Amino acid sequence: MDRNEKLLSVVVKSTRVKENDRLLTLLSPELGVYNMTVYGAQKSKKCVKASLYTEAVFSVYHNKEKSIRSLVDLDVISIHEEATHSLETIFASSLMSELVILYKGETFLDLYETFTTLLDALNDENYVIVATQFMIKYMKISGLLPDFITCPVCSRTYNDSDILGYNTTFSVPCCSECDNISNGLILPRNARAYIRDSAASPLSKSLAFNISPQQASRIMRYMLRYITLALGVELKVMKSGLLELAL
């Protein structure tokens, strides 16, 4: 049976299909990640369209028999223009979108709110902070972020001076004694404190933490490497070279 739906969603990917259509991948706090077709998007100027990173209440026609959703109309909340304003913001927004698509959790509200809030905040000056905060919150939402207070492998409480390593058996940062990749991923104490406090704080507060551009860049690169190891994937945004162009 077919039915119409209204779905609060944000576009995380837009792909041309066939000659005239587009396939949108969206994130909804209700459904999670789902696909929707926009018929005639490449041809008709009158066709209702939704650009990448558009957040809206989407009116959708759902053909349940064929498991196909198609766009009927939308009530736009934001088009998040800054997300595609520069190489810097494209890197951050592309990274966040890729991680959204990779998300394996069963609830989506926290992920949706984090993603859309950071799209709202994103600009050319803060893209490193935004990308880093998203990765920290993403790993916490996914249940993959330790507390950075005790070693998740041996349960020893860290000292203030401890420099953390990484344990591939448990896919977690750990104390130096449990490090099994020979210092291949090092986390100094100040960076550890930033990640720990960011994970424990509301997003509005963690975005305002005082940190130097050099330290922010180092922590972002650490989180990129950490996520690659923890998820066991090679991020497409890293292979694209966007990071090197942005920095």
Accessible surface in RSA format (square Angstrom, percent):
REM  Atomic radii and reference values for relative SASA: ProtOr
REM  Chains: A
REM  Algorithm: Lee & Richards
REM  Probe-radius: 1.40
REM  Slices: 20
REM RES _ NUM      All-atoms   Total-Side   Main-Chain    Non-polar    All polar
REM                ABS   REL    ABS   REL    ABS   REL    ABS   REL    ABS   REL
RES MET A   1   175.75  91.0 131.76  87.2  44.00 104.8 104.46  88.8  71.29  94.5
RES ASP A   2    63.65  44.6  45.14  44.9  18.51  43.8  12.26  28.9  51.39  51.2
RES ARG A   3   109.53  46.0 100.74  51.4   8.79  20.9  39.99  54.7  69.54  42.1
RES ASN A   4   113.95  78.6  91.33  88.3  22.61  54.5  29.70  71.5  84.25  81.4
RES GLU A   5    17.15   9.8   8.63   6.5   8.52  20.3  11.75  22.7   5.41   4.4
RES LYS A   6   150.28  73.3 124.69  76.5  25.59  60.9  95.01  85.5  55.27  58.9
RES LEU A   7     6.28   3.5   5.72   4.1   0.56   1.4   6.28   4.4   0.00   0.0
RES LEU A   8    68.60  38.2  60.86  43.5   7.74  19.5  60.86  42.7   7.74  20.8
RES SER A   9     0.00   0.0   0.00   0.0   0.00   0.0   0.00   0.0   0.00   0.0
RES VAL A  10     0.00   0.0   0.00   0.0   0.00   0.0   0.00   0.0   0.00   0.0
RES VAL A  11     0.00   0.0   0.00   0.0   0.00   0.0   0.00   0.0   0.00   0.0
RES VAL A  12     4.52   3.0   0.00   0.0   4.52  10.9   0.00   0.0   4.52  12.3
RES LYS A  13    94.25  46.0  92.57  56.8   1.68   4.0  47.97  43.2  46.27  49.3
RES SER A  14    32.50  27.5  11.07  14.8  21.43  49.4   7.42  15.8  25.08  35.1
RES THR A  15    54.99  39.1  52.35  53.1   2.64   6.3  49.02  65.8   5.97   9.0
RES ARG A  16   131.44  55.2 111.80  57.0  19.65  46.8  38.68  52.9  92.76  56.2
RES VAL A  17    45.82  30.1  41.29  37.4   4.53  10.9  45.82  39.8   0.00   0.0
RES LYS A  18   184.78  90.1 141.04  86.5  43.74 104.1 105.63  95.1  79.15  84.3
RES GLU A  19   126.56  72.7 119.54  90.4   7.02  16.7  40.32  78.0  86.23  70.4
RES ASN A  20    47.36  32.7  46.10  44.6   1.25   3.0   6.16  14.8  41.19  39.8
RES ASP A  21    16.73  11.7  16.73  16.7   0.00   0.0   0.01   0.0  16.72  16.7
RES ARG A  22    64.78  27.2  64.78  33.0   0.00   0.0  22.90  31.3  41.88  25.4
RES LEU A  23    57.22  31.9  56.50  40.4   0.72   1.8  56.50  39.7   0.72   1.9
RES LEU A  24     1.09   0.6   1.09   0.8   0.00   0.0   1.09   0.8   0.00   0.0
RES THR A  25    15.33  10.9  15.33  15.5   0.00   0.0   5.49   7.4   9.85  14.9
RES LEU A  26     0.00   0.0   0.00   0.0   0.00   0.0   0.00   0.0   0.00   0.0
RES LEU A  27     0.00   0.0   0.00   0.0   0.00   0.0   0.00   0.0   0.00   0.0
RES SER A  28     0.52   0.4   0.52   0.7   0.00   0.0   0.00   0.0   0.52   0.7
RES PRO A  29    31.32  22.8  16.97  15.5  14.35  52.2  17.23  14.2  14.09  87.6
RES GLU A  30   127.54  73.2  97.54  73.8  30.00  71.4  44.94  86.9  82.61  67.4
RES LEU A  31    64.31  35.8  41.50  29.7  22.82  57.4  44.28  31.1  20.04  53.9
RES GLY A  32     0.05   0.1   0.00   N/A   0.05   0.1   0.05   0.1   0.00   0.0
RES VAL A  33    54.19  35.7  27.52  24.9  26.68  64.3  27.52  23.9  26.68  72.4
RES TYR A  34    18.73   8.7  10.90   6.2   7.83  20.4  18.73  14.1   0.00   0.0
RES ASN A  35    78.81  54.4  67.28  65.0  11.54  27.8  13.98  33.6  64.84  62.7
RES MET A  36     1.06   0.6   0.00   0.0   1.06   2.5   1.06   0.9   0.00   0.0
RES THR A  37    18.15  12.9  18.15  18.4   0.00   0.0   5.03   6.8  13.12  19.8
RES VAL A  38     4.13   2.7   4.00   3.6   0.13   0.3   4.13   3.6   0.00   0.0
RES TYR A  39   120.95  56.5 106.83  60.8  14.13  36.8  86.69  65.1  34.26  42.2
RES GLY A  40    19.15  23.6   0.00   N/A  19.15  23.6  17.49  48.0   1.66   3.7
RES ALA A  41     9.71   8.9   2.98   4.6   6.73  15.3   2.98   4.2   6.73  17.8
RES GLN A  42    66.01  36.9  30.75  22.5  35.25  83.9   5.07  10.8  60.94  46.2
RES LYS A  43   156.83  76.5 128.70  79.0  28.13  67.0  79.90  71.9  76.94  82.0
RES SER A  44    46.35  39.2  38.95  52.0   7.40  17.0  31.90  67.9  14.45  20.3
RES LYS A  45   198.64  96.9 168.89 103.6  29.75  70.8 112.40 101.2  86.23  91.9
RES LYS A  46   196.93  96.1 167.41 102.7  29.53  70.3 117.38 105.7  79.56  84.7
RES CYS A  47    29.53  22.3  11.80  13.2  17.74  41.7  13.59  34.4  15.95  17.2
RES VAL A  48    52.20  34.3  42.47  38.4   9.73  23.4  48.39  42.0   3.81  10.3
RES LYS A  49    98.60  48.1  80.27  49.2  18.33  43.6  49.32  44.4  49.28  52.5
RES ALA A  50     9.71   8.9   0.00   0.0   9.71  22.1   2.44   3.4   7.27  19.3
RES SER A  51    69.15  58.4  55.59  74.2  13.56  31.2  53.01 112.9  16.14  22.6
RES LEU A  52    60.34  33.6  50.43  36.1   9.91  24.9  50.43  35.4   9.91  26.7
RES TYR A  53     6.11   2.9   6.11   3.5   0.00   0.0   1.06   0.8   5.05   6.2
RES THR A  54     2.44   1.7   2.44   2.5   0.00   0.0   1.28   1.7   1.17   1.8
RES GLU A  55    16.57   9.5  16.57  12.5   0.00   0.0   0.00   0.0  16.57  13.5
RES ALA A  56     0.00   0.0   0.00   0.0   0.00   0.0   0.00   0.0   0.00   0.0
RES VAL A  57    49.86  32.8  48.70  44.1   1.17   2.8  48.70  42.3   1.17   3.2
RES PHE A  58     0.00   0.0   0.00   0.0   0.00   0.0   0.00   0.0   0.00   0.0
RES SER A  59    20.28  17.1  20.28  27.1   0.00   0.0  13.63  29.0   6.64   9.3
RES VAL A  60     0.96   0.6   0.00   0.0   0.96   2.3   0.00   0.0   0.96   2.6
RES TYR A  61    86.72  40.5  86.47  49.2   0.25   0.7  65.68  49.4  21.05  25.9
RES HIS A  62    18.51  10.1  18.51  12.9   0.00   0.0  12.13  12.5   6.38   7.4
RES ASN A  63    31.30  21.6  31.30  30.2   0.00   0.0   4.37  10.5  26.93  26.0
RES LYS A  64    93.89  45.8  79.29  48.6  14.60  34.8  39.53  35.6  54.36  57.9
RES GLU A  65   156.51  89.9 121.08  91.6  35.42  84.3  45.71  88.4 110.79  90.5
RES LYS A  66   139.54  68.1 117.07  71.8  22.47  53.5  68.60  61.7  70.94  75.6
RES SER A  67    94.19  79.6  66.29  88.5  27.90  64.3  36.33  77.4  57.86  81.1
RES ILE A  68    65.52  37.3  62.02  46.2   3.50   8.4  64.96  46.8   0.55   1.5
RES ARG A  69    42.78  18.0  38.96  19.9   3.82   9.1   1.40   1.9  41.38  25.1
RES SER A  70    15.15  12.8  15.09  20.1   0.06   0.1   3.30   7.0  11.84  16.6
RES LEU A  71    23.18  12.9   0.26   0.2  22.92  57.6   0.26   0.2  22.92  61.7
RES VAL A  72    80.26  52.8  65.73  59.5  14.53  35.0  69.83  60.7  10.43  28.3
RES ASP A  73    73.42  51.4  73.42  73.1   0.00   0.0  13.52  31.8  59.89  59.7
RES LEU A  74    32.74  18.2  12.34   8.8  20.40  51.3  15.01  10.5  17.74  47.7
RES ASP A  75    99.85  69.9  95.52  95.1   4.33  10.2  27.41  64.5  72.44  72.2
RES VAL A  76    75.37  49.6  49.30  44.6  26.07  62.8  49.30  42.8  26.07  70.7
RES ILE A  77    99.02  56.3  66.80  49.8  32.22  77.7  71.26  51.3  27.77  75.3
RES SER A  78    30.79  26.0  23.80  31.8   7.00  16.1  17.99  38.3  12.80  17.9
RES ILE A  79    82.66  47.0  75.89  56.5   6.78  16.3  75.89  54.6   6.78  18.4
RES HIS A  80    12.94   7.1   2.61   1.8  10.34  26.4   9.93  10.2   3.01   3.5
RES GLU A  81   130.14  74.7 116.78  88.3  13.36  31.8  37.04  71.7  93.10  76.0
RES GLU A  82    75.91  43.6  74.92  56.7   0.98   2.3  31.45  60.8  44.45  36.3
RES ALA A  83     0.00   0.0   0.00   0.0   0.00   0.0   0.00   0.0   0.00   0.0
RES THR A  84    73.39  52.2  54.51  55.3  18.88  45.0  31.47  42.3  41.92  63.4
RES HIS A  85   116.68  63.8  86.38  60.0  30.30  77.5  63.35  65.3  53.33  62.1
RES SER A  86    23.69  20.0  14.69  19.6   9.01  20.8  23.69  50.5   0.00   0.0
RES LEU A  87    82.44  45.9  77.95  55.8   4.49  11.3  77.95  54.7   4.49  12.1
RES GLU A  88    47.18  27.1  47.18  35.7   0.00   0.0   7.04  13.6  40.15  32.8
RES THR A  89     0.00   0.0   0.00   0.0   0.00   0.0   0.00   0.0   0.00   0.0
RES ILE A  90    56.78  32.3  56.72  42.3   0.05   0.1  56.78  40.9   0.00   0.0
RES PHE A  91     0.00   0.0   0.00   0.0   0.00   0.0   0.00   0.0   0.00   0.0
RES ALA A  92     0.00   0.0   0.00   0.0   0.00   0.0   0.00   0.0   0.00   0.0
RES SER A  93     0.21   0.2   0.21   0.3   0.00   0.0   0.00   0.0   0.21   0.3
RES SER A  94    32.34  27.3  26.60  35.5   5.75  13.2  15.78  33.6  16.57  23.2
RES LEU A  95     0.00   0.0   0.00   0.0   0.00   0.0   0.00   0.0   0.00   0.0
RES MET A  96     0.00   0.0   0.00   0.0   0.00   0.0   0.00   0.0   0.00   0.0
RES SER A  97     7.15   6.0   7.15   9.5   0.00   0.0   7.15  15.2   0.00   0.0
RES GLU A  98    27.65  15.9  24.53  18.6   3.13   7.4  20.02  38.7   7.63   6.2
RES LEU A  99     0.00   0.0   0.00   0.0   0.00   0.0   0.00   0.0   0.00   0.0
RES VAL A 100     0.00   0.0   0.00   0.0   0.00   0.0   0.00   0.0   0.00   0.0
RES ILE A 101    69.28  39.4  53.29  39.7  15.99  38.5  53.29  38.4  15.99  43.4
RES LEU A 102    50.93  28.4  45.56  32.6   5.38  13.5  46.16  32.4   4.77  12.8
RES TYR A 103    20.91   9.8   3.99   2.3  16.92  44.0   1.20   0.9  19.71  24.3
RES LYS A 104   182.99  89.3 151.22  92.8  31.77  75.6 103.85  93.5  79.14  84.3
RES GLY A 105    28.59  35.3   0.00   N/A  28.59  35.3  17.48  48.0  11.12  24.9
RES GLU A 106   162.47  93.3 135.29 102.4  27.18  64.7  52.29 101.1 110.18  90.0
RES THR A 107   106.34  75.6 100.95 102.3   5.39  12.8  75.48 101.4  30.86  46.6
RES PHE A 108    39.06  19.5  36.60  22.7   2.46   6.4  36.70  22.2   2.37   6.8
RES LEU A 109    95.76  53.3  94.79  67.8   0.97   2.4  94.79  66.6   0.97   2.6
RES ASP A 110    87.57  61.3  83.36  83.0   4.21  10.0  15.78  37.1  71.79  71.6
RES LEU A 111     0.30   0.2   0.11   0.1   0.19   0.5   0.11   0.1   0.19   0.5
RES TYR A 112     8.42   3.9   8.42   4.8   0.00   0.0   8.42   6.3   0.00   0.0
RES GLU A 113    88.36  50.7  86.55  65.5   1.80   4.3  31.45  60.8  56.91  46.5
RES THR A 114    15.20  10.8  13.41  13.6   1.80   4.3   1.78   2.4  13.42  20.3
RES PHE A 115     0.00   0.0   0.00   0.0   0.00   0.0   0.00   0.0   0.00   0.0
RES THR A 116    10.37   7.4  10.37  10.5   0.00   0.0   2.11   2.8   8.26  12.5
RES THR A 117    58.25  41.4  56.17  56.9   2.08   5.0  34.61  46.5  23.63  35.7
RES LEU A 118     0.00   0.0   0.00   0.0   0.00   0.0   0.00   0.0   0.00   0.0
RES LEU A 119     2.89   1.6   0.00   0.0   2.89   7.3   0.00   0.0   2.89   7.8
RES ASP A 120    96.79  67.8  63.52  63.2  33.27  78.7  29.17  68.6  67.62  67.4
RES ALA A 121    32.97  30.3  16.89  26.1  16.09  36.6  27.15  38.2   5.83  15.4
RES LEU A 122     2.77   1.5   0.00   0.0   2.77   7.0   0.00   0.0   2.77   7.5
RES ASN A 123    52.15  36.0  52.15  50.4   0.00   0.0  15.75  37.9  36.39  35.2
RES ASP A 124    45.25  31.7  35.74  35.6   9.51  22.5  15.17  35.7  30.08  30.0
RES GLU A 125   153.66  88.2 119.50  90.4  34.16  81.3  70.88 137.1  82.78  67.6
RES ASN A 126    36.51  25.2  34.26  33.1   2.25   5.4  21.56  51.9  14.95  14.4
RES TYR A 127    18.88   8.8  18.88  10.7   0.00   0.0  13.16   9.9   5.72   7.1
RES VAL A 128    19.63  12.9  19.59  17.7   0.04   0.1  19.59  17.0   0.04   0.1
RES ILE A 129    30.05  17.1  30.05  22.4   0.00   0.0  30.05  21.6   0.00   0.0
RES VAL A 130     0.00   0.0   0.00   0.0   0.00   0.0   0.00   0.0   0.00   0.0
RES ALA A 131     0.00   0.0   0.00   0.0   0.00   0.0   0.00   0.0   0.00   0.0
RES THR A 132     1.52   1.1   1.52   1.5   0.00   0.0   1.52   2.0   0.00   0.0
RES GLN A 133     0.00   0.0   0.00   0.0   0.00   0.0   0.00   0.0   0.00   0.0
RES PHE A 134     0.08   0.0   0.08   0.1   0.00   0.0   0.08   0.1   0.00   0.0
RES MET A 135     0.00   0.0   0.00   0.0   0.00   0.0   0.00   0.0   0.00   0.0
RES ILE A 136     0.00   0.0   0.00   0.0   0.00   0.0   0.00   0.0   0.00   0.0
RES LYS A 137    18.52   9.0  18.28  11.2   0.24   0.6  13.78  12.4   4.75   5.1
RES TYR A 138     2.56   1.2   2.44   1.4   0.13   0.3   0.30   0.2   2.26   2.8
RES MET A 139     0.00   0.0   0.00   0.0   0.00   0.0   0.00   0.0   0.00   0.0
RES LYS A 140   106.90  52.2  94.76  58.1  12.15  28.9  63.63  57.3  43.28  46.1
RES ILE A 141    46.25  26.3  18.63  13.9  27.63  66.6  26.41  19.0  19.85  53.9
RES SER A 142    35.32  29.8   9.13  12.2  26.19  60.3  11.32  24.1  24.00  33.6
RES GLY A 143    65.95  81.3   0.00   N/A  65.95  81.3  34.66  95.1  31.29  70.1
RES LEU A 144    69.75  38.8  61.66  44.1   8.09  20.3  67.68  47.5   2.07   5.6
RES LEU A 145    28.43  15.8   2.10   1.5  26.33  66.2   2.97   2.1  25.46  68.5
RES PRO A 146    22.54  16.4   6.17   5.6  16.38  59.5  18.65  15.4   3.89  24.2
RES ASP A 147    75.51  52.9  57.72  57.4  17.79  42.1  39.66  93.3  35.85  35.8
RES PHE A 148     2.36   1.2   1.12   0.7   1.24   3.2   2.01   1.2   0.36   1.0
RES ILE A 149    90.24  51.4  86.71  64.6   3.53   8.5  89.66  64.6   0.58   1.6
RES THR A 150    43.69  31.1  42.66  43.2   1.04   2.5  25.54  34.3  18.15  27.4
RES CYS A 151     1.08   0.8   0.00   0.0   1.08   2.5   0.00   0.0   1.08   1.2
RES PRO A 152    55.47  40.4  21.22  19.3  34.25 124.5  32.32  26.7  23.15 143.9
RES VAL A 153    45.64  30.0  19.55  17.7  26.09  62.9  19.81  17.2  25.83  70.0
RES CYS A 154    64.38  48.7  34.70  38.7  29.68  69.7  35.46  89.8  28.91  31.2
RES SER A 155    86.13  72.8  69.00  92.1  17.12  39.4  34.83  74.2  51.29  71.9
RES ARG A 156    87.56  36.8  79.31  40.4   8.25  19.6  67.72  92.6  19.84  12.0
RES THR A 157    83.17  59.2  73.37  74.4   9.81  23.4  48.65  65.3  34.52  52.2
RES TYR A 158    18.63   8.7   2.44   1.4  16.19  42.1   0.93   0.7  17.70  21.8
RES ASN A 159    88.47  61.0  83.32  80.5   5.15  12.4  17.11  41.2  71.36  69.0
RES ASP A 160   124.14  87.0 114.92 114.4   9.22  21.8  32.95  77.6  91.19  90.9
RES SER A 161    82.88  70.0  68.20  91.0  14.68  33.8  44.00  93.7  38.87  54.5
RES ASP A 162    25.07  17.6  21.65  21.5   3.42   8.1   5.88  13.8  19.19  19.1
RES ILE A 163    92.91  52.9  83.67  62.3   9.25  22.3  83.67  60.2   9.25  25.1
RES LEU A 164     0.45   0.2   0.26   0.2   0.18   0.5   0.45   0.3   0.00   0.0
RES GLY A 165     1.23   1.5   0.00   N/A   1.23   1.5   0.84   2.3   0.39   0.9
RES TYR A 166     1.32   0.6   1.31   0.7   0.01   0.0   1.24   0.9   0.09   0.1
RES ASN A 167    11.74   8.1  11.74  11.3   0.00   0.0   0.00   0.0  11.74  11.3
RES THR A 168    63.10  44.9  47.26  47.9  15.84  37.7  31.80  42.7  31.29  47.3
RES THR A 169   106.52  75.8  72.14  73.1  34.37  81.9  57.93  77.8  48.58  73.4
RES PHE A 170   118.45  59.3  98.31  60.9  20.14  52.4 104.07  63.1  14.38  41.1
RES SER A 171    39.64  33.5  36.02  48.1   3.62   8.3  13.26  28.2  26.38  37.0
RES VAL A 172    19.77  13.0  19.77  17.9   0.00   0.0  19.77  17.2   0.00   0.0
RES PRO A 173     0.62   0.5   0.31   0.3   0.31   1.1   0.31   0.3   0.31   1.9
RES CYS A 174     0.00   0.0   0.00   0.0   0.00   0.0   0.00   0.0   0.00   0.0
RES CYS A 175     0.94   0.7   0.41   0.5   0.53   1.2   0.54   1.4   0.41   0.4
RES SER A 176    70.38  59.5  54.26  72.4  16.12  37.1  32.96  70.2  37.43  52.4
RES GLU A 177   152.59  87.6 121.34  91.8  31.25  74.4  45.92  88.8 106.66  87.1
RES CYS A 178    21.18  16.0  12.02  13.4   9.17  21.5   7.83  19.8  13.35  14.4
RES ASP A 179    26.05  18.2   4.69   4.7  21.36  50.5   3.29   7.7  22.76  22.7
RES ASN A 180    73.92  51.0  41.22  39.8  32.69  78.7  35.09  84.4  38.83  37.5
RES ILE A 181    45.50  25.9  28.61  21.3  16.89  40.7  36.19  26.1   9.31  25.3
RES SER A 182   107.19  90.6  76.79 102.5  30.40  70.0  49.31 105.0  57.89  81.1
RES ASN A 183   103.16  71.1  87.23  84.3  15.93  38.4  15.36  37.0  87.80  84.9
RES GLY A 184    44.11  54.4   0.00   N/A  44.11  54.4  23.36  64.1  20.75  46.5
RES LEU A 185    11.89   6.6  10.02   7.2   1.87   4.7  11.79   8.3   0.10   0.3
RES ILE A 186    68.11  38.8  52.50  39.1  15.61  37.6  52.50  37.8  15.61  42.4
RES LEU A 187     1.08   0.6   1.08   0.8   0.00   0.0   1.08   0.8   0.00   0.0
RES PRO A 188    67.33  49.1  67.33  61.4   0.00   0.0  67.33  55.6   0.00   0.0
RES ARG A 189   124.15  52.1 120.58  61.5   3.57   8.5  17.98  24.6 106.17  64.3
RES ASN A 190    90.04  62.1  83.44  80.6   6.60  15.9  16.24  39.1  73.80  71.3
RES ALA A 191     5.56   5.1   5.56   8.6   0.00   0.0   5.56   7.8   0.00   0.0
RES ARG A 192    10.96   4.6  10.96   5.6   0.00   0.0   0.56   0.8  10.40   6.3
RES ALA A 193    30.37  27.9  30.15  46.5   0.23   0.5  30.26  42.6   0.12   0.3
RES TYR A 194    21.03   9.8  14.81   8.4   6.23  16.2  19.85  14.9   1.19   1.5
RES ILE A 195     0.00   0.0   0.00   0.0   0.00   0.0   0.00   0.0   0.00   0.0
RES ARG A 196    76.74  32.2  73.90  37.7   2.84   6.8  15.86  21.7  60.89  36.9
RES ASP A 197    56.66  39.7  55.42  55.2   1.24   2.9  13.25  31.2  43.41  43.3
RES SER A 198     0.00   0.0   0.00   0.0   0.00   0.0   0.00   0.0   0.00   0.0
RES ALA A 199    12.37  11.4  11.30  17.4   1.08   2.4  11.39  16.0   0.98   2.6
RES ALA A 200    83.97  77.2  48.85  75.4  35.12  79.9  54.35  76.5  29.62  78.5
RES SER A 201    17.66  14.9  10.45  13.9   7.21  16.6   3.41   7.3  14.25  20.0
RES PRO A 202    90.28  65.8  77.05  70.2  13.23  48.1  89.42  73.8   0.86   5.4
RES LEU A 203    27.42  15.3  20.96  15.0   6.45  16.2  20.96  14.7   6.45  17.4
RES SER A 204    89.75  75.8  70.97  94.7  18.78  43.3  53.04 112.9  36.71  51.4
RES LYS A 205   123.91  60.5 116.82  71.7   7.10  16.9  68.04  61.2  55.87  59.5
RES SER A 206     0.38   0.3   0.00   0.0   0.38   0.9   0.00   0.0   0.38   0.5
RES LEU A 207    45.70  25.5  27.84  19.9  17.86  44.9  27.98  19.6  17.73  47.7
RES ALA A 208    81.72  75.1  49.28  76.1  32.44  73.8  60.07  84.6  21.65  57.3
RES PHE A 209    51.90  26.0  37.54  23.3  14.36  37.4  41.65  25.2  10.26  29.4
RES ASN A 210   157.25 108.4 122.07 118.0  35.18  84.7  38.99  93.8 118.27 114.3
RES ILE A 211    36.03  20.5   9.72   7.2  26.30  63.4  16.77  12.1  19.26  52.3
RES SER A 212    53.02  44.8  40.46  54.0  12.56  28.9  38.53  82.0  14.49  20.3
RES PRO A 213   104.26  76.0  91.94  83.8  12.32  44.8  99.46  82.1   4.80  29.9
RES GLN A 214   112.75  63.0 106.47  77.8   6.28  14.9  50.93 108.4  61.82  46.9
RES GLN A 215    35.09  19.6  35.09  25.6   0.00   0.0  12.90  27.5  22.19  16.8
RES ALA A 216     5.27   4.8   4.05   6.2   1.22   2.8   5.27   7.4   0.00   0.0
RES SER A 217    25.91  21.9  25.91  34.6   0.00   0.0  15.79  33.6  10.13  14.2
RES ARG A 218   145.84  61.2 138.27  70.5   7.57  18.0  71.55  97.8  74.29  45.0
RES ILE A 219     1.69   1.0   0.71   0.5   0.98   2.4   1.69   1.2   0.00   0.0
RES MET A 220     0.00   0.0   0.00   0.0   0.00   0.0   0.00   0.0   0.00   0.0
RES ARG A 221   106.37  44.7 100.16  51.1   6.20  14.8  44.56  60.9  61.81  37.5
RES TYR A 222    15.46   7.2   9.79   5.6   5.67  14.7  14.67  11.0   0.79   1.0
RES MET A 223     0.00   0.0   0.00   0.0   0.00   0.0   0.00   0.0   0.00   0.0
RES LEU A 224     5.22   2.9   4.72   3.4   0.49   1.2   5.12   3.6   0.09   0.2
RES ARG A 225   108.97  45.8 104.12  53.1   4.85  11.5  39.51  54.0  69.46  42.1
RES TYR A 226     0.00   0.0   0.00   0.0   0.00   0.0   0.00   0.0   0.00   0.0
RES ILE A 227     0.00   0.0   0.00   0.0   0.00   0.0   0.00   0.0   0.00   0.0
RES THR A 228    37.60  26.7  35.64  36.1   1.96   4.7  28.28  38.0   9.32  14.1
RES LEU A 229    47.55  26.5  31.50  22.5  16.04  40.3  33.90  23.8  13.65  36.7
RES ALA A 230    21.80  20.0   1.30   2.0  20.50  46.6   1.30   1.8  20.50  54.3
RES LEU A 231    50.30  28.0  24.50  17.5  25.80  64.9  28.74  20.2  21.57  58.0
RES GLY A 232    64.89  80.0   0.00   N/A  64.89  80.0  34.08  93.5  30.81  69.0
RES VAL A 233    48.78  32.1  39.22  35.5   9.56  23.0  47.90  41.6   0.88   2.4
RES GLU A 234   116.77  67.0  97.89  74.1  18.88  44.9  35.76  69.2  81.01  66.1
RES LEU A 235     1.24   0.7   0.08   0.1   1.16   2.9   0.23   0.2   1.01   2.7
RES LYS A 236   140.72  68.7 136.53  83.8   4.19  10.0  91.12  82.0  49.59  52.8
RES VAL A 237     6.97   4.6   2.07   1.9   4.90  11.8   6.67   5.8   0.30   0.8
RES MET A 238    60.21  31.2  46.28  30.6  13.93  33.2  46.56  39.6  13.66  18.1
RES LYS A 239   129.37  63.1  91.73  56.3  37.64  89.6  53.52  48.2  75.85  80.8
RES SER A 240    67.47  57.0  28.89  38.6  38.58  88.9  40.89  87.1  26.58  37.2
RES GLY A 241    23.69  29.2   0.00   N/A  23.69  29.2  22.97  63.0   0.72   1.6
RES LEU A 242    27.15  15.1  27.15  19.4   0.00   0.0  27.15  19.1   0.00   0.0
RES LEU A 243     0.74   0.4   0.74   0.5   0.00   0.0   0.74   0.5   0.00   0.0
RES GLU A 244   106.88  61.4  89.05  67.4  17.84  42.5  65.26 126.2  41.62  34.0
RES LEU A 245   115.94  64.6  94.65  67.7  21.29  53.5  97.61  68.6  18.33  49.3
RES ALA A 246     8.34   7.7   0.00   0.0   8.34  19.0   0.00   0.0   8.34  22.1
RES LEU A 247    81.63  45.5  27.73  19.8  53.90 135.5  56.57  39.7  25.06  67.4
END  Absolute sums over single chains surface
CHAIN  1 A    12489.2       9915.9       2573.3       6740.3       5748.9
END  Absolute sums over all chains
TOTAL         12489.2       9915.9       2573.3       6740.3       5748.9
